[in-house]
């Protein structure tokens, strides 16, 4: 089963693309809730390149590495990757008068209910949107 989440970010395509693919930015926005964070991230954004982001509970009680390999990259428009558990993810960036619509479609996993997965990924995407909008506002 595939799940899709999306958010329109009120910023330019370059700012949105950069924040989504820059490890320093990723550590600032990649969280589904305030009690989690991403202390480190690496990105080799090219087909065949690897990425890894460490996600941890702020209290240190749990954590995991979100890792995979990029399978297709079209700068400014598309990122596709395969997570190390074999699931595929597609991220598209579509510009509109309202901003850039970021749409993430991913293969559901079999441990957690689909709605819980959708809510988690949506929360992370919403965190991304808030981060980019705040950063773009500060720069403008």
HELIX and SHEET records of a PDB file:
HELIX    1   1 UNK A   13  UNK A   21  1                                   9    
HELIX    2   2 UNK A   23  UNK A   29  1                                   7    
HELIX    3   3 UNK A  114  UNK A  139  1                                  26    
SHEET    1   A 7 UNK A   2  UNK A   9  0                                        
SHEET    2   A 7 UNK A  99  UNK A 107 -1                                        
SHEET    3   A 7 UNK A  88  UNK A  96 -1                                        
SHEET    4   A 7 UNK A  78  UNK A  83 -1                                        
SHEET    5   A 7 UNK A  63  UNK A  74 -1                                        
SHEET    6   A 7 UNK A  50  UNK A  57 -1                                        
SHEET    7   A 7 UNK A  36  UNK A  43 -1                                        
END                                                                             
